[in-house]
Amino acid sequence: MDRNEGQHTQHLYADRPADVAQTAVYVCAGKLVVIPTDTVYGVGCHALDDAAIRRLYQVKQRPLYKAIPVLLADVADLEKVSFPVSPTVQQYIAQYWPGALTIVLPKRPGLPPALSPDDTIAVRIPNHKAARAVIRAAGGVMAVTSANLSGQPPAETAEQAMAQLGGLVTAVLDDGPSPMGQASTVIDCTGSAPVVLRQGPVVI
């Protein structure tokens, strides 16, 4: 993958409101950015921009069969990507969002095909003020996966993200070391009973 997304990747800072706003502007313009979260740093784009999502797969060198999770700013944004949820899912949302629990749900029709290869979608609200501010300013939904090349360790700092993705993304929003340094727990709620797909900080 040529490093041509942004030959001079901008190093922005989460404690500067103008930098947070600029990051959201890039997202709305179809660019790829790195943002901090409560788990690890994430690289992403607007969740409704199919072309940007396809570039995200290319930059990450990620197989197309591995869906890109969606980060939401607020619970109200869930209806943009999924359907009304079951009482069990409502309970998980009330207890663990914002936080390190990713929930796999039925995908709303009409979303970009590149977002996932089937009729499900993985969603969560990060417990991170700057991340949610960027996502909210960009329309409430971002496609975000760990900020690393596929097969490499997830970035826990902006510097680690820059080392792997510098020149491939437009900007990196820096908020110091990731608080958890561990990817989220993933639970599939599309079947008759919830199934934990990946164990992380949240134990269910």
N, CA, C and O of each residue as an XYZ file, in Angstrom:
816
protein
N       0.840     -1.196      0.000
C       0.000      0.000      0.000
C       0.870      1.240      0.000
O       1.684      1.428      0.904
N       0.708      2.090     -1.006
C       1.484      3.319     -1.064
C       1.080      4.252      0.069
O      -0.090      4.348      0.440
N       2.064      4.920      0.595
C       1.778      5.875      1.669
C       1.385      7.219      1.045
O       2.160      8.175      1.027
N       0.151      7.252      0.536
C      -0.272      8.438     -0.206
C      -1.547      9.065      0.335
O      -2.039     10.044     -0.225
N      -2.092      8.512      1.422
C      -3.296      9.107      2.011
C      -2.984     10.517      2.518
O      -3.764     11.447      2.312
N      -1.856     10.659      3.169
C      -1.429     11.974      3.648
C       0.056     11.907      3.877
O       0.502     11.492      4.946
N       0.841     12.312      2.880
C       2.287     12.146      2.984
C       2.825     12.735      4.282
O       3.809     12.244      4.836
N       2.177     13.785      4.758
C       2.571     14.396      6.031
C       1.397     14.254      6.984
O       0.609     15.183      7.162
N       1.289     13.088      7.591
C       0.198     12.839      8.528
C       0.251     13.862      9.664
O       1.282     14.032     10.316
N      -0.872     14.535      9.887
C      -0.922     15.552     10.941
C      -0.969     14.905     12.315
O      -1.705     13.942     12.531
N      -0.187     15.433     13.238
C      -0.217     14.992     14.631
C      -1.033     16.017     15.409
O      -0.558     17.114     15.705
N      -2.274     15.642     15.735
C      -3.190     16.540     16.432
C      -3.329     16.099     17.894
O      -2.892     15.010     18.267
N      -3.944     16.958     18.716
C      -3.990     16.699     20.151
C      -5.412     16.811     20.694
O      -6.128     17.775     20.426
N      -5.799     15.786     21.472
C      -7.173     15.676     21.938
C      -7.563     16.754     22.939
O      -8.751     16.999     23.146
N      -6.576     17.407     23.569
C      -6.913     18.457     24.533
C      -7.066     19.822     23.864
O      -7.238     20.835     24.542
N      -7.005     19.845     22.553
C      -7.224     21.077     21.794
C      -8.547     20.955     21.033
O      -8.627     20.180     20.080
N      -9.574     21.691     21.424
C     -10.874     21.581     20.753
C     -10.801     21.769     19.238
O     -11.532     21.118     18.492
N      -9.922     22.655     18.790
C      -9.792     22.878     17.341
C      -9.259     21.633     16.640
O      -9.644     21.346     15.507
N      -8.379     20.898     17.303
C      -7.834     19.672     16.714
C      -8.892     18.572     16.662
O      -8.965     17.821     15.690
N      -9.705     18.480     17.705
C     -10.808     17.508     17.709
C     -11.779     17.820     16.568
O     -12.214     16.927     15.841
N     -12.107     19.105     16.429
C     -13.018     19.522     15.359
C     -12.423     19.243     13.988
O     -13.134     18.811     13.081
N     -11.128     19.485     13.829
C     -10.476     19.248     12.545
C     -10.474     17.760     12.196
O     -10.639     17.392     11.033
N     -10.291     16.917     13.190
C     -10.334     15.477     12.958
C     -11.688     15.068     12.392
O     -11.766     14.265     11.462
N     -12.760     15.631     12.965
C     -14.108     15.329     12.477
C     -14.319     15.848     11.059
O     -15.003     15.206     10.262
N     -13.748     16.987     10.740
C     -13.830     17.533      9.378
C     -13.208     16.553      8.390
O     -13.762     16.304      7.319
N     -12.063     16.005      8.751
C     -11.415     15.024      7.877
C     -12.306     13.791      7.681
O     -12.421     13.274      6.570
N     -12.927     13.330      8.754
C     -13.811     12.164      8.657
C     -14.958     12.442      7.687
O     -15.284     11.615      6.836
N     -15.557     13.611      7.831
C     -16.682     13.982      6.956
C     -16.248     14.127      5.502
O     -17.061     13.989      4.588
N     -14.959     14.406      5.293
C     -14.425     14.570      3.940
C     -13.957     13.242      3.332
O     -13.372     13.230      2.249
N     -14.209     12.137      4.018
C     -13.840     10.833      3.484
C     -12.413     10.413      3.771
O     -11.904      9.480      3.149
N     -11.760     11.089      4.707
C     -10.372     10.762      5.032
C     -10.297      9.716      6.138
O     -11.258      9.499      6.875
N      -9.136      9.074      6.237
C      -8.862      8.147      7.328
C      -8.113      8.869      8.439
O      -7.201      9.653      8.177
N      -8.505      8.600      9.677
C      -7.859      9.231     10.829
C      -7.637      8.185     11.915
O      -8.296      7.146     11.946
N      -6.698      8.482     12.800
C      -6.491      7.678     13.996
C      -7.029      8.457     15.184
O      -6.714      9.634     15.357
N      -7.849      7.792     16.010
C      -8.392      8.449     17.196
C      -8.087      7.617     18.434
O      -7.955      6.396     18.344
N      -7.973      8.269     19.592
C      -7.809      7.529     20.836
C      -9.154      6.960     21.268
O     -10.198      7.526     20.943
N      -9.140      5.855     21.990
C     -10.360      5.344     22.614
C     -10.003      4.885     24.024
O      -8.865      5.041     24.467
N     -10.977      4.322     24.720
C     -10.753      3.824     26.071
C     -10.029      2.487     26.082
O      -9.561      2.050     27.133
N      -9.930      1.826     24.923
C      -9.274      0.515     24.864
C      -7.895      0.657     24.226
O      -6.890      0.718     24.934
N      -7.838      0.710     22.901
C      -6.591      0.983     22.174
C      -6.888      2.063     21.139
O      -8.049      2.410     20.919
N      -5.848      2.595     20.503
C      -6.074      3.575     19.437
C      -6.767      2.897     18.258
O      -6.527      1.724     17.969
N      -7.624      3.650     17.588
C      -8.346      3.119     16.455
C      -8.094      3.915     15.194
O      -7.878      5.125     15.256
N      -8.118      3.251     14.051
C      -8.050      3.938     12.760
C      -9.398      3.765     12.097
O      -9.951      2.665     12.071
N      -9.934      4.866     11.555
C     -11.281      4.751     11.020
C     -11.666      5.857     10.070
O     -10.857      6.694      9.670
N     -12.959      5.820      9.721
C     -13.523      6.750      8.759
C     -15.025      6.823      9.011
O     -15.535      6.193      9.937
N     -15.721      7.582      8.198
C     -17.166      7.670      8.346
C     -17.797      6.315      8.028
O     -17.443      5.672      7.040
N     -18.735      5.888      8.875
C     -19.311      4.552      8.720
C     -20.280      4.441      7.548
O     -20.689      3.336      7.193
N     -20.654      5.566      6.944
C     -21.587      5.530      5.819
C     -20.904      5.845      4.492
O     -21.576      6.075      3.486
N     -19.579      5.858      4.486
C     -18.786      6.190      3.294
C     -18.107      4.916      2.782
O     -17.051      4.526      3.280
N     -18.721      4.273      1.789
C     -18.220      2.981      1.313
C     -16.801      3.075      0.776
O     -15.979      2.197      1.040
N     -16.504      4.135      0.022
C     -15.162      4.276     -0.560
C     -14.112      4.426      0.533
O     -13.027      3.854      0.435
N     -14.428      5.191      1.571
C     -13.487      5.378      2.671
C     -13.270      4.066      3.423
O     -12.149      3.754      3.825
N     -14.343      3.299      3.612
C     -14.223      2.009      4.291
C     -13.332      1.067      3.488
O     -12.521      0.341      4.063
N     -13.474      1.074      2.173
C     -12.629      0.218      1.335
C     -11.151      0.628      1.440
O     -10.266     -0.227      1.440
N     -10.895      1.929      1.527
C      -9.507      2.385      1.728
C      -8.989      1.935      3.084
O      -7.811      1.611      3.235
N      -9.883      1.919      4.071
C      -9.487      1.474      5.410
C      -9.017      0.020      5.372
O      -8.003     -0.317      5.982
N      -9.742     -0.838      4.665
C      -9.297     -2.228      4.499
C      -7.920     -2.274      3.839
O      -7.047     -3.031      4.262
N      -7.734     -1.462      2.804
C      -6.456     -1.472      2.082
C      -5.308     -1.017      2.972
O      -4.241     -1.632      2.989
N      -5.533      0.055      3.703
C      -4.483      0.608      4.563
C      -4.097     -0.387      5.655
O      -2.918     -0.571      5.955
N      -5.101     -1.019      6.241
C      -4.847     -1.994      7.304
C      -4.303     -3.315      6.765
O      -3.772     -4.131      7.519
N      -4.443     -3.521      5.425
C      -4.144     -4.822      4.829
C      -5.019     -5.892      5.488
O      -4.566     -6.990      5.811
N      -6.288     -5.526      5.675
C      -7.246     -6.365      6.391
C      -8.095     -7.152      5.398
O      -8.591     -6.571      4.433
N      -8.275     -8.452      5.605
C      -9.123     -9.236      4.711
C     -10.558     -8.707      4.708
O     -11.073     -8.297      5.748
N     -11.195     -8.717      3.550
C     -12.545     -8.167      3.426
C     -13.587     -8.959      4.205
O     -14.659     -8.435      4.507
N     -13.289    -10.207      4.534
C     -14.266    -10.997      5.285
C     -14.292    -10.626      6.766
O     -15.178    -11.071      7.495
N     -13.331     -9.814      7.221
C     -13.311     -9.387      8.619
C     -13.993     -8.026      8.718
O     -13.431     -7.016      8.295
N     -15.182     -7.998      9.265
C     -15.983     -6.775      9.324
C     -15.287     -5.679     10.133
O     -14.484     -5.960     11.023
N     -15.608     -4.439      9.810
C     -15.101     -3.293     10.554
C     -16.132     -2.903     11.611
O     -17.286     -2.659     11.261
N     -15.761     -2.837     12.888
C     -16.712     -2.412     13.913
C     -17.114     -0.941     13.737
O     -16.412     -0.159     13.096
N     -18.248     -0.597     14.319
C     -18.737      0.777     14.279
C     -18.747      1.351     15.687
O     -19.282      0.740     16.612
N     -18.155      2.523     15.843
C     -18.220      3.251     17.103
C     -19.294      4.323     17.003
O     -19.382      5.037     16.004
N     -20.104      4.430     18.040
C     -21.178      5.406     18.110
C     -20.827      6.497     19.116
O     -20.041      6.281     20.039
N     -21.428      7.679     18.920
C     -21.248      8.756     19.891
C     -22.221      8.603     21.047
O     -21.856      8.802     22.206
N     -23.474      8.244     20.726
C     -24.540      8.179     21.728
C     -25.472      7.016     21.409
O     -25.497      6.530     20.278
N     -26.234      6.569     22.398
C     -27.144      5.446     22.211
C     -28.141      5.721     21.083
O     -28.511      4.808     20.345
N     -28.570      6.962     20.949
C     -29.533      7.316     19.897
C     -28.989      7.027     18.502
O     -29.760      6.842     17.560
N     -27.666      6.987     18.366
C     -27.061      6.729     17.050
C     -27.181      5.269     16.629
O     -26.949      4.945     15.464
N     -27.537      4.387     17.554
C     -27.633      2.962     17.239
C     -28.632      2.698     16.112
O     -28.423      1.800     15.296
N     -29.713      3.474     16.066
C     -30.752      3.250     15.049
C     -30.249      3.540     13.640
O     -30.899      3.161     12.667
N     -29.109      4.202     13.515
C     -28.553      4.481     12.193
C     -27.936      3.233     11.558
O     -27.766      3.171     10.341
N     -27.602      2.244     12.385
C     -26.903      1.072     11.862
C     -27.585     -0.258     12.201
O     -27.262     -1.286     11.607
N     -28.536     -0.242     13.160
C     -29.198     -1.476     13.551
C     -30.677     -1.210     13.802
O     -31.199     -0.146     13.470
N     -31.343     -2.204     14.396
C     -32.779     -2.155     14.647
C     -33.050     -1.999     16.141
O     -32.119     -2.079     16.943
N     -34.323     -1.775     16.534
C     -34.643     -1.805     17.969
C     -34.136     -3.106     18.588
O     -34.304     -4.185     18.020
N     -33.515     -2.988     19.758
C     -32.813     -4.131     20.335
C     -33.666     -4.834     21.393
O     -34.631     -4.277     21.915
N     -33.282     -6.060     21.687
C     -34.001     -6.887     22.655
C     -33.787     -6.367     24.073
O     -32.872     -5.578     24.308
N     -34.619     -6.797     25.021
C     -34.407     -6.404     26.417
C     -33.025     -6.795     26.944
O     -32.434     -6.066     27.741
N     -32.512     -7.939     26.501
C     -31.178     -8.364     26.933
C     -30.118     -7.382     26.463
O     -29.241     -6.993     27.234
N     -30.197     -6.980     25.197
C     -29.239     -6.017     24.661
C     -29.401     -4.659     25.343
O     -28.413     -3.987     25.638
N     -30.639     -4.261     25.591
C     -30.877     -3.013     26.311
C     -30.202     -3.025     27.675
O     -29.673     -2.011     28.132
N     -30.229     -4.182     28.313
C     -29.591     -4.306     29.624
C     -28.071     -4.172     29.506
O     -27.442     -3.487     30.312
N     -27.489     -4.822     28.506
C     -26.046     -4.681     28.282
C     -25.673     -3.220     28.023
O     -24.693     -2.712     28.566
N     -26.468     -2.557     27.187
C     -26.193     -1.157     26.854
C     -26.249     -0.287     28.100
O     -25.377      0.552     28.324
N     -27.290     -0.496     28.913
C     -27.452      0.304     30.132
C     -26.306      0.075     31.114
O     -25.877      0.994     31.811
N     -25.819     -1.164     31.156
C     -24.794     -1.514     32.142
C     -23.380     -1.195     31.675
O     -22.535     -0.813     32.485
N     -23.107     -1.347     30.369
C     -21.716     -1.310     29.917
C     -21.372     -0.183     28.941
O     -20.192      0.026     28.659
N     -22.343      0.540     28.424
C     -22.042      1.654     27.518
C     -22.195      2.978     28.229
O     -23.140      3.139     29.002
N     -21.310      3.936     28.004
C     -20.084      3.776     27.207
C     -19.078      2.885     27.934
O     -18.968      2.905     29.160
N     -18.356      2.110     27.144
C     -17.388      1.207     27.738
C     -16.860      0.193     26.756
O     -17.090      0.287     25.550
N     -16.133     -0.800     27.303
C     -15.346     -1.713     26.480
C     -16.112     -2.977     26.108
O     -15.555     -4.073     26.142
N     -17.399     -2.828     25.751
C     -18.189     -3.960     25.282
C     -18.687     -3.677     23.874
O     -19.425     -2.719     23.641
N     -18.271     -4.528     22.937
C     -18.762     -4.461     21.557
C     -19.866     -5.495     21.400
O     -19.694     -6.659     21.764
N     -21.008     -5.064     20.853
C     -22.159     -5.936     20.702
C     -22.428     -6.159     19.214
O     -22.556     -5.200     18.452
N     -22.512     -7.423     18.805
C     -22.845     -7.765     17.428
C     -24.360     -7.862     17.305
O     -25.012     -8.610     18.034
N     -24.915     -7.080     16.355
C     -26.358     -6.949     16.192
C     -26.738     -7.115     14.718
O     -25.864     -7.086     13.851
N     -28.026     -7.289     14.426
C     -28.460     -7.294     13.027
C     -28.182     -5.946     12.372
O     -28.397     -4.893     12.972
N     -27.703     -5.996     11.138
C     -27.315     -4.776     10.411
C     -28.503     -4.195      9.657
O     -29.253     -4.916      8.998
N     -28.659     -2.897      9.766
C     -29.729     -2.219      9.025
C     -29.424     -2.274      7.527
O     -28.287     -2.016      7.131
N     -30.399     -2.602      6.689
C     -30.180     -2.619      5.241
C     -29.792     -1.229      4.724
O     -30.177     -0.207      5.291
N     -29.024     -1.222      3.640
C     -28.664      0.042      3.023
C     -27.346      0.614      3.488
O     -26.903      1.638      2.967
N     -26.703     -0.024      4.460
C     -25.387      0.439      4.901
C     -24.340      0.065      3.847
O     -24.582     -0.830      3.038
N     -23.194      0.728      3.843
C     -22.165      0.418      2.857
C     -21.818     -1.071      2.848
O     -21.589     -1.647      3.911
N     -21.773     -1.701      1.688
C     -21.471     -3.134      1.607
C     -20.136     -3.507      2.240
O     -19.985     -4.607      2.773
N     -19.166     -2.596      2.183
C     -17.832     -2.916      2.688
C     -17.780     -3.017      4.205
O     -16.815     -3.539      4.765
N     -18.815     -2.519      4.868
C     -18.773     -2.457      6.334
C     -18.693     -3.849      6.958
O     -17.956     -4.056      7.923
N     -19.447     -4.803      6.411
C     -19.378     -6.187      6.883
C     -19.858     -7.107      5.774
O     -20.666     -6.701      4.939
N     -19.370     -8.343      5.755
C     -19.696     -9.257      4.658
C     -21.040     -9.961      4.818
O     -21.481    -10.661      3.907
N     -21.699     -9.782      5.972
C     -22.975    -10.453      6.196
C     -24.009     -9.467      6.728
O     -23.859     -8.257      6.557
N     -25.053     -9.976      7.370
C     -26.144     -9.110      7.818
C     -26.025     -8.732      9.283
O     -27.024     -8.429      9.935
N     -24.796     -8.751      9.804
C     -24.571     -8.333     11.188
C     -23.600     -7.158     11.230
O     -22.897     -6.874     10.261
N     -23.581     -6.483     12.382
C     -22.685     -5.341     12.566
C     -22.261     -5.286     14.027
O     -23.069     -5.539     14.921
N     -20.998     -4.958     14.270
C     -20.461     -4.870     15.627
C     -20.405     -3.405     16.048
O     -19.839     -2.575     15.336
N     -20.989     -3.083     17.203
C     -21.106     -1.677     17.617
C     -20.745     -1.504     19.085
O     -20.909     -2.419     19.893
N     -20.249     -0.314     19.416
C     -20.076      0.070     20.819
C     -19.939      1.585     20.927
O     -19.700      2.277     19.937
N     -20.095      2.080     22.146
C     -19.833      3.483     22.455
C     -18.592      3.518     23.335
O     -18.617      2.980     24.442
N     -17.510      4.135     22.877
C     -16.297      4.176     23.700
C     -16.461      5.124     24.884
O     -17.129      6.153     24.784
N     -15.850      4.767     25.987
C     -15.874      5.635     27.166
C     -14.677      6.589     27.094
O     -13.751      6.529     27.903
N     -14.737      7.470     26.091
C     -13.618      8.381     25.828
C     -14.174      9.689     25.277
O     -14.789      9.709     24.211
N     -13.961     10.756     25.991
C     -14.576     12.042     25.662
C     -14.193     12.533     24.267
O     -15.060     12.923     23.485
N     -12.891     12.516     23.953
C     -12.449     13.034     22.653
C     -12.947     12.166     21.509
O     -13.362     12.678     20.469
N     -12.906     10.845     21.701
C     -13.389      9.950     20.646
C     -14.856     10.224     20.355
O     -15.251     10.341     19.195
N     -15.661     10.327     21.402
C     -17.087     10.568     21.211
C     -17.344     11.946     20.604
O     -18.294     12.123     19.842
N     -16.505     12.914     20.940
C     -16.660     14.257     20.363
C     -16.409     14.229     18.858
O     -17.144     14.848     18.089
N     -15.375     13.512     18.444
C     -15.085     13.386     17.009
C     -16.237     12.671     16.304
O     -16.736     13.137     15.280
N     -16.652     11.536     16.866
C     -17.719     10.751     16.243
C     -19.006     11.563     16.166
O     -19.690     11.550     15.143
N     -19.336     12.266     17.241
C     -20.566     13.071     17.263
C     -20.522     14.163     16.199
O     -21.502     14.385     15.488
N     -19.393     14.835     16.097
C     -19.260     15.917     15.117
C     -19.262     15.402     13.687
O     -19.556     16.145     12.750
N     -18.931     14.113     13.523
C     -18.900     13.504     12.183
C     -20.220     12.806     11.845
O     -20.310     12.105     10.837
N     -21.230     12.993     12.673
C     -22.531     12.423     12.358
C     -22.968     11.263     13.224
O     -24.053     10.718     13.024
N     -22.142     10.873     14.185
C     -22.559      9.880     15.168
C     -22.096      8.463     14.939
O     -22.217      7.628     15.835
N     -21.560      8.157     13.745
C     -21.139      6.777     13.454
C     -19.817      6.777     12.697
O     -19.685      7.431     11.662
N     -18.839      6.038     13.219
C     -17.572      5.851     12.527
C     -17.230      4.368     12.459
O     -17.475      3.619     13.405
N     -16.665      3.957     11.334
C     -16.105      2.614     11.191
C     -14.682      2.667     11.726
O     -13.833      3.366     11.173
N     -14.419      1.929     12.803
C     -13.120      2.039     13.479
C     -12.606      0.658     13.860
O     -13.329     -0.148     14.446
N     -11.361      0.399     13.523
C     -10.684     -0.829     13.924
C      -9.346     -0.456     14.545
O      -8.923      0.695     14.437
N      -8.680     -1.384     15.181
C      -7.449     -1.047     15.898
C      -6.416     -0.430     14.961
O      -6.287     -0.825     13.802
N      -5.688      0.542     15.488
C      -4.740      1.325     14.682
C      -3.419      0.579     14.542
O      -2.450      0.840     15.255
N      -3.415     -0.348     13.607
C      -2.215     -1.127     13.315
C      -2.398     -1.796     11.959
O      -3.510     -1.866     11.435
N      -1.312     -2.280     11.405
C      -1.405     -3.124     10.223
C      -1.843     -4.510     10.672
O      -1.456     -4.960     11.751
N      -2.641     -5.192      9.865
C      -3.158     -6.508     10.247
C      -2.019     -7.446     10.637
O      -1.017     -7.563      9.932
N      -2.198     -8.102     11.762
C      -1.190     -9.031     12.252
C      -0.193     -8.411     13.203
O       0.580     -9.122     13.847
N      -0.201     -7.071     13.301
C       0.713     -6.374     14.208
C      -0.017     -6.004     15.500
O      -1.248     -5.982     15.518
N       0.715     -5.712     16.582
C       0.061     -5.356     17.842
C      -0.722     -4.043     17.699
O      -0.265     -3.131     17.011
N      -1.898     -3.934     18.341
C      -2.654     -2.680     18.315
C      -1.852     -1.544     18.948
O      -1.123     -1.748     19.918
N      -1.997     -0.364     18.392
C      -1.290      0.804     18.927
C      -1.907      1.241     20.245
O      -3.124      1.392     20.349
N      -1.077      1.440     21.238
C      -1.538      1.936     22.538
C      -1.161      3.395     22.748
O      -1.562      4.003     23.741
N      -0.387      3.966     21.813
C      -0.033      5.381     21.860
C      -0.113      5.958     20.453
O      -0.118      5.222     19.466
N      -0.176      7.269     20.376
C      -0.206      7.931     19.075
C       1.093      7.663     18.312
O       1.088      7.539     17.088
N       2.196      7.577     19.044
C       3.490      7.334     18.403
C       3.520      5.951     17.744
O       4.043      5.795     16.640
N       2.959      4.959     18.423
C       2.909      3.618     17.840
C       2.017      3.600     16.602
O       2.324      2.934     15.613
N       0.909      4.339     16.667
C       0.019      4.425     15.506
C       0.728      5.114     14.343
O       0.611      4.689     13.193
N       1.459      6.177     14.650
C       2.176      6.914     13.614
C       3.255      6.042     12.974
O       3.497      6.121     11.769
N       3.903      5.209     13.795
C       4.969      4.350     13.273
C       4.418      3.356     12.248
O       5.093      3.036     11.270
N       3.188      2.866     12.470
C       2.615      1.883     11.555
C       1.818      2.515     10.419
O       1.788      1.989      9.307
N       1.172      3.649     10.704
C       0.209      4.202      9.750
C       0.559      5.598      9.248
O      -0.184      6.176      8.454
N       1.680      6.142      9.705
C       2.094      7.461      9.235
C       2.244      7.488      7.722
O       2.891      6.614      7.147
N       1.652      8.483      7.076
C       1.668      8.567      5.625
C       0.515      7.843      4.973
O       0.260      8.028      3.783
N      -0.198      7.009      5.744
C      -1.350      6.276      5.222
C      -2.670      6.885      5.666
O      -3.720      6.600      5.090
N      -2.613      7.723      6.692
C      -3.814      8.379      7.201
C      -3.591      9.886      7.199
O      -2.455     10.356      7.140
N      -4.682     10.634      7.263
C      -4.571     12.097      7.200
C      -4.122     12.691      8.519
O      -3.352     13.652      8.533
N      -4.594     12.130      9.639
C      -4.259     12.696     10.940
C      -4.275     11.639     12.021
O      -4.967     10.627     11.914
N      -3.493     11.892     13.079
C      -3.503     11.086     14.298
C      -3.835     12.024     15.449
O      -3.131     13.005     15.686
N      -4.924     11.711     16.170
C      -5.336     12.521     17.312
C      -4.755     11.898     18.576
O      -5.085     10.763     18.921
N      -3.910     12.623     19.250
C      -3.103     12.112     20.357
C      -3.757     12.455     21.698
O      -4.055     13.617     21.975
N      -3.977     11.420     22.531
C      -4.448     11.656     23.897
C      -3.638     10.827     24.892
O      -4.166     10.344     25.894
N      -2.349     10.671     24.599
C      -1.489      9.931     25.504
C      -1.739      8.430     25.440
O      -2.453      7.965     24.552
N      -1.169      7.668     26.362
C      -1.324      6.211     26.349
C      -2.777      5.792     26.538
O      -3.527      6.446     27.262
N      -3.168      4.709     25.892
C      -4.525      4.172     26.048
C      -4.733      3.731     27.491
O      -3.855      3.092     28.070
N      -5.884      4.063     28.084
C      -6.129      3.711     29.484
C      -6.104      2.213     29.754
O      -5.597      1.774     30.787
N      -6.652      1.425     28.826
C      -6.745     -0.019     29.053
C      -5.650     -0.796     28.354
O      -5.111     -1.753     28.909
N      -5.317     -0.387     27.129
C      -4.315     -1.116     26.374
C      -4.763     -2.518     26.014
O      -3.939     -3.416     25.840
N      -6.074     -2.707     25.901
C      -6.639     -4.025     25.605
C      -7.894     -3.833     24.766
O      -8.700     -2.947     25.052
N      -8.070     -4.649     23.737
C      -9.242     -4.555     22.888
C     -10.502     -4.924     23.665
O     -10.436     -5.631     24.671
N     -11.646     -4.443     23.193
C     -12.910     -4.632     23.889
C     -13.369     -6.090     23.890
O     -12.951     -6.895     23.057
N     -14.236     -6.404     24.843
C     -14.963     -7.668     24.819
C     -15.979     -7.616     23.678
O     -16.595     -6.576     23.448
N     -16.158     -8.727     22.962
C     -17.140     -8.792     21.877
C     -18.166     -9.869     22.190
O     -17.806    -11.012     22.472
N     -19.446     -9.505     22.141
C     -20.521    -10.464     22.392
C     -21.513    -10.438     21.239
O     -21.969     -9.373     20.825
N     -21.841    -11.614     20.726
C     -22.774    -11.738     19.602
C     -24.186    -11.915     20.147
O     -24.482    -12.896     20.829
N     -25.052    -10.955     19.841
C     -26.438    -10.992     20.319
C     -27.422    -11.180     19.167
O     -28.570    -10.743     19.253
N     -26.979    -11.825     18.095
C     -27.865    -12.027     16.942
C     -28.591    -13.366     16.995
O     -29.521    -13.590     16.221
N     -28.186    -14.254     17.890
C     -28.816    -15.562     17.978
C     -29.784    -15.659     19.139
O     -30.172    -14.647     19.723
N     -30.169    -16.876     19.470
C     -31.143    -17.091     20.545
C     -30.554    -16.813     21.920
O     -31.286    -16.503     22.860
N     -29.229    -16.922     22.043
C     -28.555    -16.640     23.309
C     -27.244    -15.905     23.023
O     -26.576    -16.215     22.036
N     -26.861    -14.936     23.866
C     -25.610    -14.202     23.657
C     -24.399    -15.128     23.708
O     -24.343    -16.052     24.519
N     -23.427    -14.864     22.826
C     -22.201    -15.662     22.765
C     -21.003    -14.719     22.805
O     -20.913    -13.801     21.989
N     -20.084    -14.933     23.740
C     -18.867    -14.122     23.820
C     -17.904    -14.572     22.729
O     -17.481    -15.728     22.711
N     -17.555    -13.663     21.817
C     -16.641    -13.980     20.714
C     -15.201    -13.631     21.057
O     -14.268    -14.260     20.560
N     -15.024    -12.630     21.906
C     -13.667    -12.239     22.334
C     -13.743    -11.716     23.759
O     -14.525    -10.815     24.061
N     -12.935    -12.283     24.617
C     -12.911    -11.821     26.013
C     -11.992    -10.615     26.130
O     -10.876    -10.625     25.611
N     -12.449     -9.603     26.794
C     -11.661     -8.390     26.984
C     -11.888     -7.839     28.374
O     -12.110     -8.606     29.311
N     -11.837     -6.515     28.531
C     -11.952     -5.907     29.853
C     -13.288     -6.170     30.550
O     -13.343     -6.286     31.774
N     -14.366     -6.265     29.762
C     -15.694     -6.518     30.333
C     -15.914     -8.025     30.397
O     -15.813     -8.717     29.384
N     -16.212     -8.525     31.583
C     -16.455     -9.953     31.780
C     -17.955    -10.185     31.926
O     -18.597     -9.630     32.817
N     -18.506    -11.014     31.035
C     -19.941    -11.315     31.056
C     -20.163    -12.797     31.322
O     -21.306    -13.250     31.377
